Amino acid sequence: MNAPQRSSDPHLAIVQLLNDLRQFLDPVSDVIERSRDAGVNGALIEAQSFLKEAVASLSRAEHLTRPK
């Protein structure tokens, strides 16, 4: 699998990363709803938390790199 092409512009690259990252959140939530295993759900909830934290951090970076 090839990595997606990223823009050489830092702001656009961060926007691309944010979009990619946000696409992972819904599927994780879907699996949590379907899984009945407490251990699996715990790990998925932890992953979901880390993804949300990463989105928040990248959102701040996106704001800081926004062209003025």
Residue pairs with C-beta under 8 A, 6 or more apart in sequence:
4 16
4 20
6 13
6 16
6 17
7 13
7 16
10 65
11 62
11 65
11 66
11 67
14 58
14 61
14 62
14 65
15 62
17 58
18 55
18 58
18 59
18 62
21 51
21 54
21 55
21 58
22 55
24 51
25 48
25 51
25 52
25 55
28 44
28 47
28 48
28 51
29 48
31 44
32 41
32 44
32 45
32 48
35 41
35 44
